[in-house]
Amino acid sequence: MSQTAALLGGTPAVTAATPSWPLVDQETLAEITRVITEETLCPVGAEGTQGEFEREFAALHGRKYGLAVNGGTAALMLALHGAGVQPGDEVIASPFTWGASVSCILQNFAIPIFADIDPHTFTLDPDSIERRITLRTKAIVVVHIFGFPADMTRIMEVAQRHGLAVIEDCAQAHGGKHAGRLLGSWGTVGAFSLQASKNLTGGEGGILVCDDREIYERAMSMGTHPQRLYAELELPEFREKIDSLAFNYRMHSMAAAMANTQLKYLEEWTLARGRNAQRLYDAVRDIPYVHVPDPLLETDRHAYYNIPFTYEPGVIPLSRDEFVEALKAEQVAANIYVKVPLYLRPRFQNHDYFGRGYPWALAPEPIEYRKGDCPVAERMVMVEFQVSGNYYVDEPELMAQIGAAIGKVGEHAAELRAWFDAKKAQS
């Protein structure tokens, strides 16, 4: 492609429209309308469409219980609480993720301990997890980042050997699989977001799934209305504490209607996302300055919330950030997801979350986070980038254009280098 780079005034390489998401079609609108006119706007129990969604989503994942909430962050917080995490406990987490995957630990007044990641999947490295386990470790939060399936077989082996709970953060992984099983079906609890960008959405909302009645009731007792608690709680230890002191994490009826309507399309959409990602990967596989992920095992399935890559520094005279800026000018939805590992950010360096050093002040000895703690994660934040967007229908032309844009930026790298240098000199 010899056209001028868009950042230099040329025509963008991508002209095909991106699929509109979230999908709000007539079927969805009709169900939302029915629910808000025929059902309560404020469901406090497992009734109506919300209850149906909880049961259907749990059954899809082979789980006994589902608890719908108002967001993925709430689902994670309640998942940890339900699993028995208490103030001062240590919980192993990934430094390469969105903050909610770790704020849920802090919200339970527990202490995050960061393990390193696998450079091929960006997910927790089981060997690094094992090295971080102490007598105070209570749980592991496993993030299936970008839709990559973590190695749940090995992670569950480690967890079972040490008696640890496993919380699967599936916010970006609806429809993904490991060893033939859906993500969210492996851990002690699976937690999902239904926010507008996610692979299954209610516009907003979340849900957790599990098999253990005690975990389910403990989570419910901390996040739902007393009316639901009176109707559902069976265990005396939770029934005696029913009151109105819990967090208000209830899902809105419209979110339940939207998510429940679209649940039956999840498999179809997941397969299309996979086909689109492979089209794009095939288009750029021989380009030396980008690396596509290694193929997964046949029994695993990437959910492709986004289409991830790593950038190969030094091949062309552009930094990763400059390369992404040039892609954006070509109308590629290119982004960098994690620029700084979580433990190197101010809240963790300063132990500043609730104030007065909490929850870290609960540790029997000082907790310190240092540069070099997770070298793989620190390296990957310098080279990761992704093509964002929900490509839930087949888009061969769009994927071809995005691939062409990646090639176009490389072809014009020298001119772009001069443009960036001139821009820097003027600032």
QUILIN-V46778 format. One record per residue. N is the residue number from 1. RES is the residue in three letters. D_CENTER is the distance of its C-alpha to the mean C-alpha in Angstrom with 1 decimal. Layout:
N&RES&D_CENTER ; N&RES&D_CENTER
This chain:
1&MET&35.2 ; 2&SER&37.7 ; 3&GLN&36.8 ; 4&THR&36.3 ; 5&ALA&32.8 ; 6&ALA&31.5 ; 7&LEU&31.1 ; 8&LEU&34.8 ; 9&GLY&35.8 ; 10&GLY&35.3 ; 11&THR&33.8 ; 12&PRO&30.0 ; 13&ALA&29.3 ; 14&VAL&26.8 ; 15&THR&28.7 ; 16&ALA&27.1 ; 17&ALA&25.2 ; 18&THR&21.4 ; 19&PRO&20.6 ; 20&SER&20.3 ; 21&TRP&17.1 ; 22&PRO&16.6 ; 23&LEU&19.6 ; 24&VAL&22.2 ; 25&ASP&25.1 ; 26&GLN&28.3 ; 27&GLU&27.1 ; 28&THR&24.2 ; 29&LEU&26.7 ; 30&ALA&29.3 ; 31&GLU&27.2 ; 32&ILE&25.9 ; 33&THR&29.6 ; 34&ARG&30.8 ; 35&VAL&28.5 ; 36&ILE&29.3 ; 37&THR&33.0 ; 38&GLU&33.5 ; 39&GLU&31.0 ; 40&THR&30.5 ; 41&LEU&28.3 ; 42&CYS&27.3 ; 43&PRO&26.6 ; 44&VAL&26.9 ; 45&GLY&27.0 ; 46&ALA&25.7 ; 47&GLU&28.1 ; 48&GLY&28.1 ; 49&THR&25.2 ; 50&GLN&22.6 ; 51&GLY&24.2 ; 52&GLU&24.3 ; 53&PHE&20.6 ; 54&GLU&19.9 ; 55&ARG&22.4 ; 56&GLU&21.4 ; 57&PHE&17.6 ; 58&ALA&18.7 ; 59&ALA&21.4 ; 60&LEU&19.2 ; 61&HIS&17.3 ; 62&GLY&20.7 ; 63&ARG&20.2 ; 64&LYS&22.9 ; 65&TYR&21.3 ; 66&GLY&18.7 ; 67&LEU&18.4 ; 68&ALA&17.2 ; 69&VAL&16.4 ; 70&ASN&15.9 ; 71&GLY&12.2 ; 72&GLY&9.0 ; 73&THR&10.4 ; 74&ALA&13.6 ; 75&ALA&12.3 ; 76&LEU&11.1 ; 77&MET&14.3 ; 78&LEU&16.4 ; 79&ALA&15.0 ; 80&LEU&16.2 ; 81&HIS&19.3 ; 82&GLY&20.0 ; 83&ALA&19.8 ; 84&GLY&22.5 ; 85&VAL&21.0 ; 86&GLN&23.8 ; 87&PRO&24.7 ; 88&GLY&25.3 ; 89&ASP&23.4 ; 90&GLU&21.3 ; 91&VAL&17.7 ; 92&ILE&16.4 ; 93&ALA&13.0 ; 94&SER&11.5 ; 95&PRO&12.8 ; 96&PHE&10.6 ; 97&THR&7.3 ; 98&TRP&7.0 ; 99&GLY&9.9 ; 100&ALA&8.9 ; 101&SER&7.9 ; 102&VAL&11.6 ; 103&SER&13.3 ; 104&CYS&13.2 ; 105&ILE&15.5 ; 106&LEU&17.7 ; 107&GLN&18.1 ; 108&ASN&19.6 ; 109&PHE&21.9 ; 110&ALA&20.7 ; 111&ILE&20.4 ; 112&PRO&17.5 ; 113&ILE&18.7 ; 114&PHE&16.8 ; 115&ALA&17.1 ; 116&ASP&16.9 ; 117&ILE&14.8 ; 118&ASP&16.0 ; 119&PRO&17.0 ; 120&HIS&16.6 ; 121&THR&13.0 ; 122&PHE&11.5 ; 123&THR&10.7 ; 124&LEU&13.0 ; 125&ASP&16.7 ; 126&PRO&18.5 ; 127&ASP&21.7 ; 128&SER&20.3 ; 129&ILE&19.0 ; 130&GLU&22.5 ; 131&ARG&24.1 ; 132&ARG&22.4 ; 133&ILE&23.5 ; 134&THR&26.4 ; 135&LEU&28.4 ; 136&ARG&26.2 ; 137&THR&22.9 ; 138&LYS&21.7 ; 139&ALA&18.1 ; 140&ILE&15.2 ; 141&VAL&11.5 ; 142&VAL&9.9 ; 143&VAL&6.3 ; 144&HIS&6.2 ; 145&ILE&5.1 ; 146&PHE&6.2 ; 147&GLY&7.1 ; 148&PHE&9.5 ; 149&PRO&11.0 ; 150&ALA&11.9 ; 151&ASP&15.6 ; 152&MET&15.7 ; 153&THR&19.4 ; 154&ARG&20.2 ; 155&ILE&17.7 ; 156&MET&19.3 ; 157&GLU&22.7 ; 158&VAL&22.2 ; 159&ALA&21.0 ; 160&GLN&23.9 ; 161&ARG&26.3 ; 162&HIS&25.6 ; 163&GLY&25.1 ; 164&LEU&21.5 ; 165&ALA&19.0 ; 166&VAL&15.6 ; 167&ILE&12.5 ; 168&GLU&9.8 ; 169&ASP&6.3 ; 170&CYS&5.7 ; 171&ALA&3.8 ; 172&GLN&3.6 ; 173&ALA&6.6 ; 174&HIS&9.4 ; 175&GLY&12.5 ; 176&GLY&11.7 ; 177&LYS&14.3 ; 178&HIS&15.8 ; 179&ALA&19.6 ; 180&GLY&19.9 ; 181&ARG&17.9 ; 182&LEU&14.9 ; 183&LEU&11.7 ; 184&GLY&12.0 ; 185&SER&15.7 ; 186&TRP&16.1 ; 187&GLY&15.4 ; 188&THR&17.4 ; 189&VAL&14.9 ; 190&GLY&11.8 ; 191&ALA&9.7 ; 192&PHE&8.2 ; 193&SER&7.8 ; 194&LEU&10.6 ; 195&GLN&10.6 ; 196&ALA&12.7 ; 197&SER&10.6 ; 198&LYS&8.5 ; 199&ASN&10.2 ; 200&LEU&12.1 ; 201&THR&13.1 ; 202&GLY&15.7 ; 203&GLY&15.6 ; 204&GLU&14.2 ; 205&GLY&13.7 ; 206&GLY&11.9 ; 207&ILE&13.3 ; 208&LEU&13.7 ; 209&VAL&15.8 ; 210&CYS&18.3 ; 211&ASP&21.8 ; 212&ASP&23.5 ; 213&ARG&25.6 ; 214&GLU&25.9 ; 215&ILE&22.2 ; 216&TYR&21.9 ; 217&GLU&24.9 ; 218&ARG&23.9 ; 219&ALA&20.5 ; 220&MET&22.5 ; 221&SER&25.2 ; 222&MET&23.1 ; 223&GLY&21.3 ; 224&THR&23.7 ; 225&HIS&27.2 ; 226&PRO&30.3 ; 227&GLN&31.5 ; 228&ARG&28.7 ; 229&LEU&29.3 ; 230&TYR&33.0 ; 231&ALA&32.3 ; 232&GLU&29.9 ; 233&LEU&30.2 ; 234&GLU&32.4 ; 235&LEU&32.3 ; 236&PRO&35.0 ; 237&GLU&33.1 ; 238&PHE&30.6 ; 239&ARG&33.3 ; 240&GLU&35.5 ; 241&LYS&32.9 ; 242&ILE&32.1 ; 243&ASP&32.4 ; 244&SER&30.8 ; 245&LEU&29.2 ; 246&ALA&25.7 ; 247&PHE&22.8 ; 248&ASN&22.7 ; 249&TYR&19.2 ; 250&ARG&20.7 ; 251&MET&19.2 ; 252&HIS&21.4 ; 253&SER&23.4 ; 254&MET&22.5 ; 255&ALA&18.8 ; 256&ALA&19.9 ; 257&ALA&22.3 ; 258&MET&20.0 ; 259&ALA&17.2 ; 260&ASN&20.1 ; 261&THR&22.0 ; 262&GLN&19.3 ; 263&LEU&18.1 ; 264&LYS&21.0 ; 265&TYR&19.8 ; 266&LEU&16.4 ; 267&GLU&18.1 ; 268&GLU&20.1 ; 269&TRP&17.3 ; 270&THR&15.2 ; 271&LEU&18.5 ; 272&ALA&19.2 ; 273&ARG&15.9 ; 274&GLY&16.8 ; 275&ARG&20.4 ; 276&ASN&19.6 ; 277&ALA&17.5 ; 278&GLN&20.5 ; 279&ARG&22.9 ; 280&LEU&21.5 ; 281&TYR&21.3 ; 282&ASP&24.9 ; 283&ALA&26.1 ; 284&VAL&25.2 ; 285&ARG&25.5 ; 286&ASP&28.8 ; 287&ILE&28.0 ; 288&PRO&28.4 ; 289&TYR&26.3 ; 290&VAL&23.0 ; 291&HIS&21.6 ; 292&VAL&19.6 ; 293&PRO&17.7 ; 294&ASP&20.0 ; 295&PRO&20.4 ; 296&LEU&18.6 ; 297&LEU&20.9 ; 298&GLU&22.3 ; 299&THR&20.9 ; 300&ASP&17.2 ; 301&ARG&15.2 ; 302&HIS&12.4 ; 303&ALA&10.5 ; 304&TYR&10.6 ; 305&TYR&8.1 ; 306&ASN&10.0 ; 307&ILE&13.0 ; 308&PRO&13.0 ; 309&PHE&16.3 ; 310&THR&18.2 ; 311&TYR&21.3 ; 312&GLU&24.5 ; 313&PRO&26.4 ; 314&GLY&30.2 ; 315&VAL&30.5 ; 316&ILE&31.1 ; 317&PRO&32.1 ; 318&LEU&28.9 ; 319&SER&26.3 ; 320&ARG&22.6 ; 321&ASP&22.3 ; 322&GLU&25.5 ; 323&PHE&24.5 ; 324&VAL&21.4 ; 325&GLU&23.7 ; 326&ALA&26.1 ; 327&LEU&23.6 ; 328&LYS&22.7 ; 329&ALA&26.5 ; 330&GLU&26.6 ; 331&GLN&24.3 ; 332&VAL&21.3 ; 333&ALA&18.0 ; 334&ALA&17.3 ; 335&ASN&15.1 ; 336&ILE&14.4 ; 337&TYR&10.9 ; 338&VAL&12.1 ; 339&LYS&15.8 ; 340&VAL&16.6 ; 341&PRO&15.4 ; 342&LEU&14.7 ; 343&TYR&17.9 ; 344&LEU&20.0 ; 345&ARG&19.2 ; 346&PRO&22.0 ; 347&ARG&20.8 ; 348&PHE&20.5 ; 349&GLN&23.7 ; 350&ASN&25.6 ; 351&HIS&24.3 ; 352&ASP&24.0 ; 353&TYR&21.8 ; 354&PHE&24.1 ; 355&GLY&27.2 ; 356&ARG&29.9 ; 357&GLY&27.6 ; 358&TYR&25.7 ; 359&PRO&24.0 ; 360&TRP&25.0 ; 361&ALA&28.6 ; 362&LEU&28.3 ; 363&ALA&28.1 ; 364&PRO&31.6 ; 365&GLU&31.4 ; 366&PRO&29.8 ; 367&ILE&26.2 ; 368&GLU&25.9 ; 369&TYR&23.1 ; 370&ARG&24.7 ; 371&LYS&24.2 ; 372&GLY&24.2 ; 373&ASP&22.4 ; 374&CYS&19.7 ; 375&PRO&21.5 ; 376&VAL&19.1 ; 377&ALA&16.2 ; 378&GLU&19.0 ; 379&ARG&20.1 ; 380&MET&16.9 ; 381&VAL&16.2 ; 382&MET&19.6 ; 383&VAL&19.1 ; 384&GLU&15.5 ; 385&PHE&15.2 ; 386&GLN&13.7 ; 387&VAL&15.1 ; 388&SER&13.0 ; 389&GLY&13.9 ; 390&ASN&13.7 ; 391&TYR&16.5 ; 392&TYR&17.1 ; 393&VAL&20.8 ; 394&ASP&22.8 ; 395&GLU&23.4 ; 396&PRO&25.7 ; 397&GLU&27.4 ; 398&LEU&24.4 ; 399&MET&22.9 ; 400&ALA&26.4 ; 401&GLN&26.7 ; 402&ILE&23.5 ; 403&GLY&24.8 ; 404&ALA&28.1 ; 405&ALA&26.7 ; 406&ILE&25.2 ; 407&GLY&28.7 ; 408&LYS&30.5 ; 409&VAL&29.0 ; 410&GLY&30.1 ; 411&GLU&33.6 ; 412&HIS&34.0 ; 413&ALA&32.6 ; 414&ALA&36.0 ; 415&GLU&36.6 ; 416&LEU&33.2 ; 417&ARG&33.9 ; 418&ALA&37.2 ; 419&TRP&35.5 ; 420&PHE&33.0 ; 421&ASP&35.9 ; 422&ALA&38.0 ; 423&LYS&35.4 ; 424&LYS&35.0 ; 425&ALA&38.8 ; 426&GLN&39.1 ; 427&SER&36.6
